[in-house]
Amino acid sequence: MKDSKNLISKDDLIFVAGHKGLVGSAIVRNLKEKGFINILTVDRNQVDLTDLTAVKMFFSLEQPEYVFMAAAKVGGILANRDYPADFIYENLMIQSNIISCAAEAEVKKLLFLGSSCIYPKFAKQPITEDQLLSGHLESSNEAYAIAKIAGIKMCQAYRRQHGLNAISLMPTNLYGPNDNFDHNSSHVLPALISKFHGSLEKSKHWVVKLWGDGSPKREFLHVDDLAEACYTCMQDYEGEEHINVGTGEDVTIKELAETIVDVVGYKNDYEWDTSKPNGTPRKVLNVDKIKSLGWEPKISLREGIESTYEWFKENVDV
């Protein structure tokens, strides 16, 4: 294993996989703001990350020193329910290829990003890292969760067998610039922004329909706060165990909807479709471990929704 005391420096070559997505673009923004100049990115048409031969050639040619693994196939309840094979296959291929090739190329450090959906459906709240594999998963996103659990275990296995300095972060529900706002494939917060904004000009008789009954409780973290956590851990965290990243606070989906309605300025009615699934009843992370490194989330939920809505109007609603 490389000397773990060597901190990432401004001229090190850093590969951000998935740089166009919600998380990857935030990591690139964060690094650039800190003055990092050698940030390596590739488009899907340049390197297909599900193709081992292509990824192996990329690592051999470019020789990145640090890797942020933000590339993944992600989606909301509907997308996970309808395309489980796509979610498990693509995520397993992407992470397997990058982790194995990073080990072969002897990168100095790799950061793998998963999701809080790795935890059991009825995990004790707030969820501590040691609850992984302690119960049954939520069925609606089981395929994605299993792929991410495999990523954690692969990082640990490559650390033990091949000396790869790999760490894993498990963020809570994320939102922010470059999110997916499609009604059919997005997560709940961007979907609500898109739904309510798209209904602003409807007649007073228009009713927005929302999934479930609004009772589930969720935790939301602005992606720029996650990017700062990634940087903190790349510098300061060397543990084998994955580490949670969140706010440690949650709201009901009903409360989230009410806040978004207020921010967007939607005036008509909305109702809950209880024939649709709620998902996990409650999910909030214990974040004592990440906070012990000196990291704290800085963007409040209301502030984050307001800035995300402004980004949506400028970049998506065209």
C-alpha positions as CSV (number, residue, x, y, z in Angstrom):
1,M,0.0,0.0,0.0
2,K,1.2,3.5,-0.7
3,D,2.2,5.7,2.2
4,S,-1.2,6.8,3.7
5,K,0.5,9.9,5.2
6,N,1.0,11.5,1.8
7,L,-1.9,14.0,1.4
8,I,-3.4,14.8,-2.0
9,S,-1.6,17.8,-3.5
10,K,-2.7,20.4,-6.0
11,D,-0.7,18.9,-8.9
12,D,-1.6,15.2,-8.3
13,L,-3.5,13.6,-11.2
14,I,-7.1,13.0,-10.0
15,F,-9.6,10.9,-11.9
16,V,-13.3,11.8,-11.2
17,A,-15.4,9.0,-12.6
18,G,-18.9,10.2,-13.5
19,H,-18.0,13.9,-13.7
20,K,-21.2,14.9,-15.4
21,G,-23.5,13.5,-12.8
22,L,-24.9,15.1,-9.6
23,V,-22.0,13.9,-7.4
24,G,-19.2,13.9,-9.8
25,S,-19.8,17.4,-11.0
26,A,-19.9,18.6,-7.4
27,I,-16.6,16.9,-6.6
28,V,-15.0,18.6,-9.7
29,R,-16.4,22.0,-8.6
30,N,-15.0,21.4,-5.1
31,L,-11.6,20.5,-6.3
32,K,-11.4,23.4,-8.7
33,E,-12.4,25.8,-6.0
34,K,-9.5,24.5,-3.9
35,G,-7.0,25.1,-6.7
36,F,-6.5,21.5,-8.0
37,I,-5.4,21.7,-11.6
38,N,-4.9,18.1,-12.8
39,I,-8.5,16.7,-12.8
40,L,-9.0,13.9,-15.3
41,T,-12.5,13.2,-16.7
42,V,-13.8,11.1,-19.5
43,D,-17.2,11.0,-21.3
44,R,-19.0,7.7,-21.8
45,N,-18.3,7.8,-25.6
46,Q,-14.5,8.0,-24.8
47,V,-14.4,5.2,-22.2
48,D,-17.2,2.8,-21.4
49,L,-16.7,2.1,-17.7
50,T,-18.7,-1.1,-18.0
51,D,-16.0,-2.4,-20.5
52,L,-13.0,-3.9,-18.6
53,T,-10.7,-3.7,-21.6
54,A,-11.4,0.0,-22.1
55,V,-11.0,0.8,-18.4
56,K,-7.8,-1.1,-18.2
57,M,-6.4,0.7,-21.2
58,F,-7.5,4.1,-19.7
59,F,-5.7,3.4,-16.4
60,S,-2.6,2.2,-18.2
61,L,-2.4,5.3,-20.4
62,E,-3.4,8.0,-17.9
63,Q,-2.0,6.6,-14.7
64,P,-4.2,8.6,-12.3
65,E,-2.9,8.9,-8.7
66,Y,-6.2,9.4,-6.9
67,V,-9.7,8.2,-7.9
68,F,-13.1,9.5,-6.9
69,M,-15.7,6.9,-7.9
70,A,-18.9,8.9,-8.6
71,A,-20.0,7.0,-11.7
72,A,-23.1,4.9,-11.2
73,K,-26.5,4.1,-12.6
74,V,-29.0,5.8,-10.2
75,G,-32.7,6.4,-10.1
76,G,-35.8,6.7,-7.9
77,I,-38.3,4.0,-6.8
78,L,-40.0,3.7,-10.2
79,A,-36.8,3.2,-12.1
80,N,-35.4,0.8,-9.6
81,R,-38.6,-1.2,-9.6
82,D,-38.8,-1.4,-13.4
83,Y,-35.1,-1.9,-14.3
84,P,-33.5,-4.0,-11.6
85,A,-31.3,-5.9,-14.0
86,D,-29.9,-2.7,-15.4
87,F,-29.1,-1.3,-12.0
88,I,-27.3,-4.4,-10.6
89,Y,-25.4,-5.2,-13.8
90,E,-24.2,-1.7,-14.7
91,N,-23.2,-0.8,-11.2
92,L,-21.4,-4.1,-10.6
93,M,-19.5,-3.7,-13.9
94,I,-18.5,0.0,-13.3
95,Q,-17.2,-0.5,-9.8
96,S,-15.5,-3.9,-10.5
97,N,-13.6,-2.5,-13.5
98,I,-12.5,0.7,-11.8
99,I,-11.5,-0.9,-8.5
100,S,-9.5,-3.7,-10.1
101,C,-7.8,-1.5,-12.6
102,A,-7.0,1.1,-9.9
103,A,-5.3,-1.7,-7.8
104,E,-3.3,-2.8,-10.9
105,A,-2.2,0.7,-11.6
106,E,-1.2,1.2,-7.9
107,V,-3.2,4.4,-7.4
108,K,-2.4,6.2,-4.1
109,K,-6.0,6.2,-3.0
110,L,-9.5,5.4,-4.2
111,L,-12.8,6.7,-2.8
112,F,-15.9,4.6,-3.5
113,L,-19.3,6.2,-3.2
114,G,-22.4,4.1,-2.3
115,S,-25.7,5.0,-0.8
116,S,-27.7,4.8,2.4
117,C,-30.0,2.3,0.7
118,I,-27.4,-0.4,1.6
119,Y,-28.9,-0.6,5.1
120,P,-31.8,-2.9,6.2
121,K,-35.4,-1.6,5.6
122,F,-36.1,-1.7,9.4
123,A,-32.6,-0.6,10.6
124,K,-32.4,1.0,14.1
125,Q,-32.5,4.8,13.7
126,P,-30.3,6.7,13.4
127,I,-28.4,4.1,11.3
128,T,-24.8,3.3,12.4
129,E,-22.3,1.9,10.1
130,D,-22.3,-1.5,11.9
131,Q,-25.9,-2.2,10.8
132,L,-24.8,-3.2,7.3
133,L,-26.1,-6.7,6.5
134,S,-28.0,-6.9,9.7
135,G,-31.5,-7.4,8.1
136,H,-33.6,-7.5,4.9
137,L,-33.2,-4.7,2.3
138,E,-36.0,-2.5,1.0
139,S,-37.3,-4.5,-2.0
140,S,-37.9,-1.5,-4.3
141,N,-34.2,-0.8,-4.6
142,E,-32.6,-4.1,-3.6
143,A,-30.7,-4.6,-6.9
144,Y,-28.9,-1.2,-6.6
145,A,-28.3,-1.7,-2.9
146,I,-26.7,-5.2,-3.4
147,A,-24.4,-3.7,-6.1
148,K,-23.3,-1.0,-3.7
149,I,-22.7,-3.5,-0.8
150,A,-20.6,-5.5,-3.2
151,G,-18.6,-2.3,-3.9
152,I,-17.8,-1.8,-0.2
153,K,-16.8,-5.4,0.2
154,M,-14.7,-5.3,-3.0
155,C,-12.8,-2.2,-1.6
156,Q,-12.1,-4.1,1.6
157,A,-11.0,-7.2,-0.2
158,Y,-8.6,-5.4,-2.5
159,R,-7.3,-3.5,0.5
160,R,-6.5,-6.8,2.3
161,Q,-5.2,-8.8,-0.7
162,H,-3.6,-6.2,-2.9
163,G,-2.9,-3.2,-0.6
164,L,-5.3,-0.9,-2.4
165,N,-5.8,2.2,-0.2
166,A,-9.6,2.2,-0.8
167,I,-12.2,3.9,1.4
168,S,-16.0,3.9,1.0
169,L,-18.5,6.7,1.8
170,M,-22.3,6.1,2.1
171,P,-24.2,9.3,1.6
172,T,-27.8,9.9,2.4
173,N,-30.4,11.2,-0.1
174,L,-28.6,13.8,-2.3
175,Y,-29.8,16.8,-4.3
176,G,-28.5,19.9,-6.0
177,P,-27.2,21.2,-9.4
178,N,-27.0,18.6,-12.2
179,D,-29.6,16.4,-10.5
180,N,-32.1,14.3,-12.6
181,F,-35.5,16.0,-12.7
182,D,-37.3,13.5,-14.8
183,H,-40.6,12.5,-13.2
184,N,-40.2,8.8,-14.0
185,S,-36.6,8.2,-13.0
186,S,-35.6,10.8,-10.5
187,H,-35.4,10.8,-6.7
188,V,-38.2,12.4,-4.6
189,L,-36.8,15.9,-4.1
190,P,-36.0,16.8,-7.7
191,A,-39.1,15.0,-8.9
192,L,-41.2,17.2,-6.6
193,I,-39.5,20.4,-7.8
194,S,-40.2,19.4,-11.4
195,K,-43.8,18.4,-10.8
196,F,-44.8,21.5,-8.9
197,H,-42.9,23.8,-11.2
198,G,-44.5,22.2,-14.3
199,S,-47.9,22.7,-12.8
200,L,-47.6,26.4,-12.1
201,E,-49.5,27.5,-15.1
202,K,-52.3,24.9,-14.8
203,S,-55.9,25.8,-14.1
204,K,-57.0,26.1,-10.5
205,H,-58.7,22.7,-10.8
206,W,-55.3,21.0,-11.5
207,V,-54.2,18.5,-8.8
208,V,-50.6,17.2,-8.5
209,K,-50.5,13.6,-7.5
210,L,-47.7,12.4,-5.3
211,W,-46.6,8.8,-4.4
212,G,-47.4,7.2,-1.1
213,D,-49.0,8.9,1.9
214,G,-46.3,11.4,2.8
215,S,-45.4,9.7,6.1
216,P,-41.9,8.3,5.4
217,K,-39.1,10.3,6.9
218,R,-36.0,11.0,4.9
219,E,-32.7,12.8,5.3
220,F,-31.4,15.1,2.6
221,L,-27.9,16.4,2.0
222,H,-26.9,19.0,-0.6
223,V,-24.4,17.5,-3.0
224,D,-21.8,20.4,-2.4
225,D,-21.7,19.3,1.3
226,L,-21.0,15.7,0.2
227,A,-18.2,16.9,-2.1
228,E,-16.6,18.6,0.9
229,A,-17.0,15.4,2.9
230,C,-15.3,13.4,0.0
231,Y,-12.4,15.8,0.1
232,T,-12.1,15.6,3.9
233,C,-12.1,11.8,3.7
234,M,-9.6,11.6,0.8
235,Q,-7.2,13.6,3.0
236,D,-7.9,12.3,6.5
237,Y,-9.8,9.0,6.5
238,E,-7.9,5.7,6.2
239,G,-10.3,3.2,7.7
240,E,-11.5,0.0,6.1
241,E,-15.1,0.4,7.4
242,H,-17.4,2.5,5.2
243,I,-18.4,5.9,6.7
244,N,-21.8,7.5,6.6
245,V,-22.3,11.1,5.3
246,G,-25.5,13.0,6.0
247,T,-27.0,15.7,8.2
248,G,-28.3,13.4,11.0
249,E,-31.7,15.1,10.7
250,D,-34.8,14.0,8.7
251,V,-38.2,15.3,7.6
252,T,-41.4,13.6,6.4
253,I,-42.0,13.6,2.7
254,K,-45.1,15.6,3.4
255,E,-43.0,18.3,5.1
256,L,-40.6,18.2,2.1
257,A,-43.5,18.7,-0.3
258,E,-44.8,21.6,1.7
259,T,-41.4,23.3,1.6
260,I,-41.0,22.8,-2.1
261,V,-44.6,24.1,-2.7
262,D,-43.7,27.2,-0.8
263,V,-40.3,27.7,-2.6
264,V,-41.8,27.1,-6.1
265,G,-44.9,29.1,-5.4
266,Y,-47.4,26.4,-6.4
267,K,-51.0,27.5,-5.5
268,N,-53.2,24.6,-6.5
269,D,-54.0,21.3,-4.7
270,Y,-52.0,18.2,-4.5
271,E,-52.9,14.7,-3.2
272,W,-51.2,11.5,-2.1
273,D,-51.7,8.3,-4.2
274,T,-51.6,5.6,-1.4
275,S,-51.7,2.8,-4.0
276,K,-48.0,3.7,-4.7
277,P,-45.2,2.5,-2.4
278,N,-43.8,4.5,0.4
279,G,-40.5,2.7,0.5
280,T,-38.5,2.5,3.8
281,P,-40.5,4.1,6.6
282,R,-37.6,6.0,8.0
283,K,-34.0,6.5,7.1
284,V,-31.6,8.8,8.9
285,L,-27.9,8.2,9.3
286,N,-25.7,8.4,12.4
287,V,-22.9,10.8,11.3
288,D,-20.8,10.8,14.4
289,K,-17.9,9.2,12.5
290,I,-17.6,11.7,9.7
291,K,-18.1,14.6,12.1
292,S,-15.2,13.4,14.2
293,L,-13.0,14.2,11.2
294,G,-14.1,17.9,11.4
295,W,-16.7,17.9,8.7
296,E,-20.1,19.4,9.2
297,P,-22.9,20.1,6.6
298,K,-23.3,23.8,5.9
299,I,-26.3,24.1,3.6
300,S,-29.7,24.0,5.2
301,L,-32.6,22.1,3.5
302,R,-34.6,25.3,2.7
303,E,-31.5,27.1,1.4
304,G,-30.5,24.1,-0.7
305,I,-34.0,23.7,-2.2
306,E,-34.0,27.4,-3.1
307,S,-30.7,27.3,-4.8
308,T,-31.5,24.0,-6.6
309,Y,-34.8,25.4,-7.8
310,E,-32.9,28.4,-9.3
311,W,-30.5,26.1,-11.0
312,F,-33.4,24.1,-12.4
313,K,-35.1,27.1,-13.8
314,E,-31.9,28.3,-15.5
315,N,-30.6,24.9,-16.8
316,V,-33.5,22.5,-17.1
317,D,-36.7,24.4,-17.6
318,V,-35.9,25.7,-21.1
